Amino acid sequence: MSFVHVTLHGKLGKLFGRKWDLEVNTPGEALRAIGTLKKGFFGFLEKAENSGLGFRVAIDGRELLIPDELIMT
């Protein structure tokens, strides 16, 4: 594992913290780590998805087109 810097923008950042330094290997692991540390994170993501709100994921400025690594099951 390596330490990565994660930045949450917009409402996610306001509610759950904008800057994170995490020891993870994938974007999915980063989301799971934040969800473990911040109560309500997963519920917010689920509620947002159900109401049509989308999120973008970028690594080193490159947007993931198909964020398969984000599957949280």
KOLFI-459740 format. One record per atom (N, C-alpha, C): atom name; residue number from 0; x, y, z; residue in one letter. Coordinates in pm, 1 decimal, m for minus. Layout:
// KOLFI-459740
R  atom  seq         x         y         z  type
R    CA  NUM         X         Y         Z     A
...
// end
This chain:
// KOLFI-459740
R  atom  seq         x         y         z  type
R     N    0      83.8    m118.0       0.0     M
R    CA    0       0.0       0.0       0.0     M
R     C    0      88.0     123.9       0.0     M
R     N    1      30.2     231.1     m52.8     S
R    CA    1     103.4     356.7     m52.7     S
R     C    1      11.5     467.8      m3.7     S
R     N    2      73.1     572.7      45.7     F
R    CA    2      m5.7     687.3      90.5     F
R     C    2     m45.2     770.3     m29.6     F
R     N    3    m172.0     806.6     m36.8     V
R    CA    3    m221.8     892.0    m144.5     V
R     C    3    m298.5    1008.8     m84.1     V
R     N    4    m301.3    1116.8    m157.9     H
R    CA    4    m376.8    1234.2    m116.5     H
R     C    4    m510.4    1230.8    m189.7     H
R     N    5    m618.4    1239.3    m114.6     V
R    CA    5    m754.1    1238.3    m170.3     V
R     C    5    m818.6    1372.1    m138.4     V
R     N    6    m880.7    1431.8    m239.9     T
R    CA    6    m952.2    1557.1    m219.4     T
R     C    6   m1098.3    1536.7    m257.5     T
R     N    7   m1187.7    1567.1    m165.5     L
R    CA    7   m1331.4    1564.1    m192.3     L
R     C    7   m1375.5    1707.3    m218.7     L
R     N    8   m1441.4    1728.1    m330.0     H
R    CA    8   m1486.0    1861.9    m367.0     H
R     C    8   m1635.2    1878.3    m340.0     H
R     N    9   m1680.3    2000.9    m344.3     G
R    CA    9   m1822.2    2031.0    m333.3     G
R     C    9   m1881.7    1987.1    m201.0     G
R     N   10   m2004.6    1938.5    m211.7     K
R    CA   10   m2078.3    1900.0     m92.2     K
R     C   10   m2010.7    1786.5     m14.9     K
R     N   11   m1950.4    1691.5     m88.0     L
R    CA   11   m1879.4    1582.3     m19.7     L
R     C   11   m1770.1    1637.2      70.3     L
R     N   12   m1691.8    1730.8      18.6     G
R    CA   12   m1584.3    1790.2      97.4     G
R     C   12   m1635.1    1868.2     216.9     G
R     N   13   m1744.3    1941.3     195.8     K
R    CA   13   m1801.2    2020.7     305.5     K
R     C   13   m1853.9    1931.8     417.5     K
R     N   14   m1917.3    1821.2     380.7     L
R    CA   14   m1978.1    1733.9     480.6     L
R     C   14   m1880.0    1638.2     547.3     L
R     N   15   m1780.6    1590.3     470.7     F
R    CA   15   m1699.4    1479.9     521.2     F
R     C   15   m1549.5    1510.2     528.5     F
R     N   16   m1511.3    1630.5     495.3     G
R    CA   16   m1369.8    1667.4     501.6     G
R     C   16   m1308.9    1672.8     363.2     G
R     N   17   m1245.3    1781.4     332.9     R
R    CA   17   m1193.9    1804.4     198.5     R
R     C   17   m1066.1    1726.3     168.5     R
R     N   18    m973.2    1722.3     259.9     K
R    CA   18    m842.6    1661.4     231.7     K
R     C   18    m819.0    1538.7     318.3     K
R     N   19    m774.0    1432.8     252.5     W
R    CA   19    m746.6    1305.9     318.5     W
R     C   19    m612.5    1251.7     270.8     W
R     N   20    m532.7    1200.6     361.4     D
R    CA   20    m411.2    1126.3     328.1     D
R     C   20    m433.9     984.5     377.4     D
R     N   21    m439.9     892.0     284.6     L
R    CA   21    m478.7     754.6     316.4     L
R     C   21    m376.8     654.7     262.2     L
R     N   22    m364.0     543.5     330.2     E
R    CA   22    m277.9     435.3     282.9     E
R     C   22    m367.4     332.9     213.4     E
R     N   23    m380.7     348.2      81.4     V
R    CA   23    m470.2     264.3       1.5     V
R     C   23    m405.9     234.5    m133.7     V
R     N   24    m463.4     136.7    m203.7     N
R    CA   24    m414.1     100.9    m337.4     N
R     C   24    m509.8     140.3    m449.3     N
R     N   25    m638.4     154.8    m419.3     T
R    CA   25    m736.7     181.3    m524.6     T
R     C   25    m833.4     290.6    m480.3     T
R     N   26    m902.7     351.0    m576.0     P
R    CA   26   m1005.4     449.2    m539.2     P
R     C   26   m1115.1     387.8    m451.7     P
R     N   27   m1150.3     262.4    m478.6     G
R    CA   27   m1251.2     195.3    m396.6     G
R     C   27   m1207.3     182.7    m251.9     G
R     N   28   m1079.2     148.8    m231.4     E
R    CA   28   m1027.1     141.1     m95.3     E
R     C   28   m1031.5     277.3     m27.5     E
R     N   29   m1005.5     383.5    m103.7     A
R    CA   29   m1011.0     519.0     m47.1     A
R     C   29   m1152.2     551.5      m0.2     A
R     N   30   m1250.8     518.4     m82.5     L
R    CA   30   m1389.8     544.6     m42.9     L
R     C   30   m1429.0     462.5      79.1     L
R     N   31   m1387.7     337.5      82.5     R
R    CA   31   m1419.6     253.4     198.6     R
R     C   31   m1352.7     307.0     324.6     R
R     N   32   m1229.9     356.5     311.8     A
R    CA   32   m1159.7     411.7     428.6     A
R     C   32   m1232.6     535.7     481.1     A
R     N   33   m1270.9     625.5     391.3     I
R    CA   33   m1342.7     746.4     433.6     I
R     C   33   m1476.1     707.5     495.8     I
R     N   34   m1544.6     611.8     434.0     G
R    CA   34   m1673.0     566.1     487.3     G
R     C   34   m1661.5     503.4     624.7     G
R     N   35   m1549.6     440.6     651.3     T
R    CA   35   m1526.4     381.4     783.1     T
R     C   35   m1500.5     489.4     887.5     T
R     N   36   m1433.3     595.1     846.5     L
R    CA   36   m1395.9     701.5     939.6     L
R     C   36   m1503.8     808.1     958.4     L
R     N   37   m1591.5     822.9     859.4     K
R    CA   37   m1693.1     928.8     865.4     K
R     C   37   m1833.5     870.7     856.8     K
R     N   38   m1903.7     875.2     967.4     K
R    CA   38   m2040.5     823.7     974.3     K
R     C   38   m2128.6     899.3     874.4     K
R     N   39   m2210.4     825.8     802.3     G
R    CA   39   m2304.3     884.8     708.7     G
R     C   39   m2253.4     897.6     566.6     G
R     N   40   m2124.9     867.8     543.1     F
R    CA   40   m2065.9     883.8     409.8     F
R     C   40   m2133.0     791.6     307.9     F
R     N   41   m2141.6     662.6     340.2     F
R    CA   41   m2202.8     567.7     246.9     F
R     C   41   m2350.1     600.0     222.9     F
R     N   42   m2420.1     637.2     329.0     G
R    CA   42   m2560.8     674.2     314.6     G
R     C   42   m2577.6     794.2     223.9     G
R     N   43   m2488.7     892.0     236.4     F
R    CA   43   m2495.1    1009.5     150.5     F
R     C   43   m2472.9     970.6       5.2     F
R     N   44   m2372.3     886.2     m20.9     L
R    CA   44   m2345.6     843.2    m158.8     L
R     C   44   m2465.0     769.3    m218.0     L
R     N   45   m2525.3     681.9    m138.9     E
R    CA   45   m2640.4     605.5    m187.3     E
R     C   45   m2759.4     696.8    m215.4     E
R     N   46   m2787.0     787.5    m122.4     K
R    CA   46   m2898.1     880.6    m139.4     K
R     C   46   m2875.1     970.6    m260.7     K
R     N   47   m2753.2    1016.1    m278.4     A
R    CA   47   m2720.2    1101.7    m392.3     A
R     C   47   m2740.3    1026.5    m523.7     A
R     N   48   m2694.2     902.8    m527.8     E
R    CA   48   m2709.8     822.7    m649.1     E
R     C   48   m2857.8     799.9    m680.5     E
R     N   49   m2937.6     770.4    m579.1     N
R    CA   49   m3080.3     746.0    m599.0     N
R     C   49   m3154.6     870.3    m645.6     N
R     N   50   m3101.4     988.3    m615.7     S
R    CA   50   m3166.9    1110.9    m660.4     S
R     C   50   m3102.9    1167.5    m787.2     S
R     N   51   m3015.2    1089.1    m850.7     G
R    CA   51   m2960.0    1127.1    m979.8     G
R     C   51   m2832.9    1210.8    m974.8     G
R     N   52   m2778.8    1232.6    m857.3     L
R    CA   52   m2655.2    1308.8    m845.6     L
R     C   52   m2537.4    1218.1    m878.7     L
R     N   53   m2447.4    1265.7    m960.3     G
R    CA   53   m2332.4    1185.8    m998.2     G
R     C   53   m2203.3    1242.7    m942.1     G
R     N   54   m2099.9    1162.2    m947.2     F
R    CA   54   m1968.7    1203.2    m898.9     F
R     C   54   m1864.4    1167.0   m1003.1     F
R     N   55   m1758.2    1244.3   m1007.1     R
R    CA   55   m1645.4    1214.8   m1095.0     R
R     C   55   m1528.8    1169.8   m1008.8     R
R     N   56   m1450.2    1079.6   m1064.1     V
R    CA   56   m1329.9    1033.7    m995.4     V
R     C   56   m1212.7    1056.4   m1089.4     V
R     N   57   m1108.9    1122.1   m1038.6     A
R    CA   57    m989.2    1146.5   m1118.9     A
R     C   57    m866.7    1101.5   m1040.3     A
R     N   58    m770.6    1048.5   m1112.9     I
R    CA   58    m642.9    1009.2   m1054.1     I
R     C   58    m534.5    1086.4   m1128.1     I
R     N   59    m458.7    1164.9   m1054.6     D
R    CA   59    m355.3    1250.0   m1113.2     D
R     C   59    m410.9    1333.9   m1227.7     D
R     N   60    m531.8    1385.0   m1209.2     G
R    CA   60    m594.1    1471.5   m1307.7     G
R     C   60    m662.8    1400.3   m1423.1     G
R     N   61    m652.0    1268.4   m1428.3     R
R    CA   61    m716.1    1190.6   m1534.6     R
R     C   61    m843.8    1128.1   m1483.4     R
R     N   62    m954.5    1163.1   m1546.9     E
R    CA   62   m1083.7    1112.7   m1502.1     E
R     C   62   m1100.7     966.1   m1538.5     E
R     N   63   m1153.5     887.6   m1443.3     L
R    CA   63   m1187.3     747.9   m1471.1     L
R     C   63   m1316.8     746.0   m1550.0     L
R     N   64   m1316.6     679.9   m1664.3     L
R    CA   64   m1437.5     674.1   m1745.7     L
R     C   64   m1533.7     568.1   m1695.0     L
R     N   65   m1481.7     454.2   m1654.9     I
R    CA   65   m1563.6     346.8   m1598.7     I
R     C   65   m1503.1     312.2   m1463.5     I
R     N   66   m1559.1     369.6   m1357.5     P
R    CA   66   m1496.1     351.5   m1224.9     P
R     C   66   m1525.4     216.3   m1161.1     P
R     N   67   m1481.6     106.6   m1229.1     D
R    CA   67   m1503.3     m28.8   m1176.5     D
R     C   67   m1442.3     m46.3   m1037.7     D
R     N   68   m1334.1      25.3   m1011.2     E
R    CA   68   m1265.4       8.6    m883.2     E
R     C   68   m1344.8      65.5    m767.2     E
R     N   69   m1454.8     131.9    m794.2     L
R    CA   69   m1532.4     195.0    m688.7     L
R     C   69   m1639.2     105.2    m629.7     L
R     N   70   m1657.3     m11.5    m685.3     I
R    CA   70   m1758.3    m103.2    m634.2     I
R     C   70   m1727.7    m132.9    m488.1     I
R     N   71   m1825.9    m110.5    m402.2     M
R    CA   71   m1800.9    m119.3    m258.0     M
R     C   71   m1853.9    m247.0    m195.0     M
R     N   72   m1885.3    m347.7    m276.1     T
R    CA   72   m1935.5    m472.5    m218.8     T
R     C   72   m1822.3    m568.9    m194.5     T
// end
